[in-house]
Amino acid sequence: MDSLAQSLLSWYRKMGRSLPWRDDPTPYHVLLSETMLQQTRVSAVLPRYYEILKAAPTIEDLASLKEEEMLKLWEGLGYYSRARNLRKAAIFIQENAIFPEDYEGLRKLPGVGDYTAKAILAIAFHKKAVAVDGNLERVYSRLERSEKEGSTLRKEAEAFLLDEIGEEDPSSFNQALMDIGEVICLPNGTPRCEECPLKPFCKAHKAGKERDYPKKKVRSAKKTVHLQVYILHFEGKTVFRIRPEKGLLSSLAEFPNAPGESPEDALSSLGFKAGPLSYLGQSGHSFTHLRWEMEWQEGELLEAPPEGFLLLDKEEARSLPIPSAFSFGRKALGIR
């Protein structure tokens, strides 16, 4: 029987996904794609990957982007600190005139953690490394029926896979594992074991216990915050605000909002004086540990907004980095 690595690479040569960063795996392309793929599905990343490369074909071009331009390109992908750190990493590389080719150097780049550093080492520089994320933890836990969890599981998975990788093709080995974790060894429902090249090596499959691994973690309930959100107009323009530099959705644009059950009370707390409000509807948005439940109102201001708010026409508003949490308002206003 072929080894685990041989079976995996043979499968990958026939069944591996065709992805643009795989066609041209330069260090910049791998850094960009791996940063974008954190907490985000390939289908959502693909169109935005092309847009960013069009705006910034090289890492030097990316370094020259203003932060608001970078955030606008990232709009809708969430976890905006990734975009800021990616730009900072590009600036760091440009200032030092070199793209690091070792683990320690890569870890010095803003936003580059253990996983991304090892993915770059393996895929872009063809060095022996294994990038272990939640998907590979799941694959490994089923392969070995491991009862471990958290950092212990991750370290165990990395040691096991490093022992299997060999020296031949660490780039394909890692990308094959990524495909297995994303399209074969599925987290919810039934994994596609009959299509999996690792089936002969999988202890959970042999025992018919695939769905028992990894062991389920008890998740705490998300906190829910009720917000009143406003589309407010004054003299033909609409009111926006830039969020604080630190914290949730930092430095991104938003429609005025405040917690509360009463639209009038919440509006007053923001310092606005408005005419009658029209109810537009409800929307919700989930973050990692928090959920916003939003009620949307629209109205005309009776006087200019307080200091700290922006008045913009539609064309100006289109250039704002407005996160997907406020997509209801963007759609209602007709700006995207």
Disulfide bonds with the S-S distance in Angstrom:
none
